[in-house]
Amino acid sequence: MRAIAVLVVVTALLAVAEVVLVAGPHYPRGVFAVFGLLGCVTIVVVSKLLGKIWLQRPAPSDE
């Protein structure tokens, strides 16, 4: 339970720091969350493509 409380506090502090330090007229609030989501989706898609192209091989025949 203590680890969850620490995680919540750290997340809240990071959110406040982003609003105070980063968000301004050039960067609307939430734009970095969108960039992060797009980055995660890109990593997943590229990983799946690499897995299909490079790692998966046809199963050997029993004959």
Rosetta blueprint (number, residue, H / E / L):
1 M L
2 R H
3 A H
4 I H
5 A H
6 V H
7 L H
8 V H
9 V H
10 V H
11 T H
12 A H
13 L H
14 L H
15 A H
16 V H
17 A H
18 E H
19 V H
20 V H
21 L H
22 V H
23 A L
24 G L
25 P L
26 H L
27 Y L
28 P L
29 R L
30 G L
31 V H
32 F H
33 A H
34 V H
35 F H
36 G H
37 L H
38 L H
39 G H
40 C H
41 V H
42 T H
43 I H
44 V H
45 V H
46 V H
47 S H
48 K H
49 L H
50 L H
51 G H
52 K H
53 I H
54 W H
55 L H
56 Q L
57 R L
58 P L
59 A L
60 P L
61 S L
62 D L
63 E L
